[in-house]
């Protein structure tokens, strides 16, 4: 992996035509806290992969007193290590690096080389990769956790599960009062599958 040929990450403010998805809060300006509710900084910007249209990191201006460091600095925190707190405008870092945030390689706001990014992956304990296409498959880059866990949505009875794809079928979990329409191959015949809730039981038509 070359350090100069993978300059693919960009600050969101530098991208024209890109914005936060409708319905998702813009966390820039929100406070960043540790699991023990200690403030460690503020989200200043989001670092985006335009090719994949995904957020990879939060740029955080850290609180020098909270981290017991001598200088003002910015660090990058992988988006999959955080979630939004249930109330207020705070971002909670759920997966702290073993050596703490004070030692995270500083972000100088210049081009993000693959060499620098790999130093971040190593510091946050991401698994090693041999295939470039697998670079962002570690859970520290799973941006779905940031929003889906707010208010414990992921644990509710109405949470939407992901489809499972088998060799000859696709299993699509349905929540209550949802329905899908399936069309048979090479046919105009359609089958409606609906999941409803009857008392404490669920019924499928």
Secondary structure, DSSP 8 states (H G I E B T S, - for coil): --SSS---EEEGGG-TT----TTS---TT-EEEETT--EEEEEEEEEEETTTTEEEEEEEEE-HHHHT-SS--EEEEEGGGEEE-SSSSEEEE-S--TT-GGGS----SS---HHHHHHHHHHTT----SSGGGTT-SGGG-THHHHHTGGGGGGSTT-----EE-SS-EE----TTEEEEEE-TTS--EEEEEEEEETTEEEE-
